[in-house]
């Protein structure tokens, strides 16, 4: 755990202590369990978003993909009768396909990630609404899928399975990002894509792979959200979820310029974000201010990241200047 992650963990504990003092219900097991469940649900897509951000890109279509995958998954298993493992595999393939298309548009056609994913946000939301004819997708009366429901929405000793899934994914992505050649290539591309290309790194493949990872994790998150809500309105389901993912990544130390961040950081960022959301609810603050809180958190994270980057640049400049001083012989 680096200094940034340690500082974020300390902030989480401090905020938790303050909220517990103001409202002791914060420490109730049911509240902690429900909050941790939301951490698991949002954390899956936040890790995917982080992999794109580390390359210097951004993925704005996360919420719309969650809506599209959600309505398709529910329709497949509840209406079409497709076995849920096959439906899940199809949704995962769809997420990978979406990530591949985004990555290729960014790398091959040199389109801006903001434009590509903004168009995706509109296209996938429209596709979800067209598929259901703006109707709500859900399960019929008496329909149940015990194994699927236990895997996605169940709990073991009070621990939501979404948290278990997040722990498994975070562990795997930590190895990929921090202990693999591909992870080093991701950091190199985010720091300086041109220099990475000259050093022999196939930067296009690295960027496409980052979008593929994001698409796959978003699809997994979408299935968990679908089983959590059990009813999906394509016009509103997943709205602004991309902002939750971006906020968690920024809070976790991922620079929007690329080349920085850790998986532990994005998980801690997700925890802090949901803790703040829980604070809003427990203190009786109008829920309409949720987005204001999230906007303030993103702004604060960007400001801190910018100041920290400038501070490190000044330190490097001072260190370089001190080593460049000529050495004079003693008189």
HUNOR-V776351 format. One record per residue. N is the residue number from 1. PSI is psi in whole degrees, 0 to 359 (999 if undefined). Layout:
# HUNOR-V776351
n: (N & N)
psi: (PSI & PSI)
This chain:
# HUNOR-V776351
n: (1 & 2 & 3 & 4 & 5 & 6 & 7 & 8 & 9 & 10 & 11 & 12 & 13 & 14 & 15 & 16 & 17 & 18 & 19 & 20 & 21 & 22 & 23 & 24 & 25 & 26 & 27 & 28 & 29 & 30 & 31 & 32 & 33 & 34 & 35 & 36 & 37 & 38 & 39 & 40 & 41 & 42 & 43 & 44 & 45 & 46 & 47 & 48 & 49 & 50 & 51 & 52 & 53 & 54 & 55 & 56 & 57 & 58 & 59 & 60 & 61 & 62 & 63 & 64 & 65 & 66 & 67 & 68 & 69 & 70 & 71 & 72 & 73 & 74 & 75 & 76 & 77 & 78 & 79 & 80 & 81 & 82 & 83 & 84 & 85 & 86 & 87 & 88 & 89 & 90 & 91 & 92 & 93 & 94 & 95 & 96 & 97 & 98 & 99 & 100 & 101 & 102 & 103 & 104 & 105 & 106 & 107 & 108 & 109 & 110 & 111 & 112 & 113 & 114 & 115 & 116 & 117 & 118 & 119 & 120 & 121 & 122 & 123 & 124 & 125 & 126 & 127 & 128 & 129 & 130 & 131 & 132 & 133 & 134 & 135 & 136 & 137 & 138 & 139 & 140 & 141 & 142 & 143 & 144 & 145 & 146 & 147 & 148 & 149 & 150 & 151 & 152 & 153 & 154 & 155 & 156 & 157 & 158 & 159 & 160 & 161 & 162 & 163 & 164 & 165 & 166 & 167 & 168 & 169 & 170 & 171 & 172 & 173 & 174 & 175 & 176 & 177 & 178 & 179 & 180 & 181 & 182 & 183 & 184 & 185 & 186 & 187 & 188 & 189 & 190 & 191 & 192 & 193 & 194 & 195 & 196 & 197 & 198 & 199 & 200 & 201 & 202 & 203 & 204 & 205 & 206 & 207 & 208 & 209 & 210 & 211 & 212 & 213 & 214 & 215 & 216 & 217 & 218 & 219 & 220 & 221 & 222 & 223 & 224 & 225 & 226 & 227 & 228 & 229 & 230 & 231 & 232 & 233 & 234 & 235 & 236 & 237 & 238 & 239 & 240 & 241 & 242 & 243 & 244 & 245 & 246 & 247 & 248 & 249 & 250 & 251 & 252 & 253 & 254 & 255 & 256 & 257 & 258 & 259 & 260 & 261 & 262 & 263 & 264 & 265 & 266 & 267 & 268 & 269 & 270 & 271 & 272 & 273 & 274 & 275 & 276 & 277 & 278 & 279 & 280 & 281 & 282 & 283 & 284 & 285 & 286 & 287 & 288 & 289 & 290 & 291 & 292 & 293 & 294 & 295 & 296 & 297 & 298 & 299 & 300 & 301 & 302 & 303 & 304 & 305 & 306 & 307 & 308 & 309 & 310 & 311 & 312 & 313 & 314 & 315 & 316 & 317 & 318 & 319 & 320 & 321 & 322 & 323 & 324 & 325 & 326 & 327 & 328 & 329 & 330 & 331)
psi: (124 & 180 & 322 & 314 & 320 & 319 & 321 & 321 & 319 & 321 & 320 & 314 & 321 & 312 & 319 & 319 & 318 & 315 & 320 & 325 & 318 & 326 & 101 & 344 & 343 & 328 & 1 & 139 & 320 & 322 & 317 & 320 & 316 & 320 & 319 & 328 & 318 & 325 & 316 & 317 & 312 & 333 & 327 & 312 & 332 & 321 & 318 & 316 & 321 & 323 & 328 & 317 & 325 & 339 & 359 & 8 & 191 & 150 & 104 & 356 & 10 & 311 & 319 & 323 & 320 & 321 & 314 & 311 & 321 & 311 & 324 & 318 & 314 & 317 & 319 & 313 & 331 & 329 & 311 & 344 & 22 & 133 & 138 & 328 & 322 & 321 & 320 & 318 & 321 & 320 & 323 & 319 & 322 & 317 & 318 & 319 & 317 & 315 & 321 & 315 & 315 & 315 & 319 & 322 & 323 & 319 & 317 & 317 & 359 & 36 & 152 & 134 & 325 & 315 & 314 & 310 & 334 & 318 & 320 & 319 & 316 & 318 & 312 & 326 & 317 & 321 & 320 & 319 & 322 & 320 & 320 & 1 & 41 & 14 & 159 & 132 & 133 & 183 & 147 & 168 & 126 & 354 & 133 & 152 & 83 & 312 & 314 & 316 & 323 & 320 & 323 & 319 & 2 & 176 & 146 & 118 & 37 & 354 & 118 & 143 & 341 & 326 & 321 & 316 & 318 & 318 & 318 & 313 & 316 & 320 & 313 & 316 & 332 & 317 & 316 & 315 & 323 & 350 & 22 & 160 & 320 & 320 & 318 & 324 & 323 & 312 & 319 & 317 & 319 & 325 & 311 & 99 & 321 & 316 & 321 & 321 & 318 & 336 & 0 & 0 & 132 & 85 & 324 & 316 & 323 & 315 & 316 & 318 & 323 & 317 & 326 & 316 & 317 & 315 & 320 & 314 & 326 & 321 & 318 & 315 & 321 & 319 & 318 & 317 & 320 & 318 & 338 & 315 & 327 & 3 & 126 & 119 & 112 & 340 & 338 & 340 & 127 & 4 & 129 & 10 & 334 & 330 & 323 & 317 & 316 & 316 & 317 & 319 & 317 & 316 & 327 & 5 & 7 & 117 & 136 & 348 & 344 & 164 & 6 & 155 & 164 & 153 & 320 & 320 & 316 & 326 & 316 & 323 & 320 & 319 & 314 & 318 & 315 & 329 & 319 & 321 & 320 & 323 & 316 & 317 & 315 & 329 & 4 & 18 & 136 & 135 & 340 & 345 & 1 & 314 & 330 & 319 & 315 & 318 & 319 & 322 & 315 & 315 & 314 & 319 & 318 & 319 & 314 & 318 & 319 & 316 & 320 & 320 & 317 & 322 & 317 & 323 & 320 & 320 & 318 & 321 & 318 & 319 & 320 & 321 & 322 & 327 & 341 & 357 & 135 & 146 & 123 & 143 & 145 & 144 & 999)
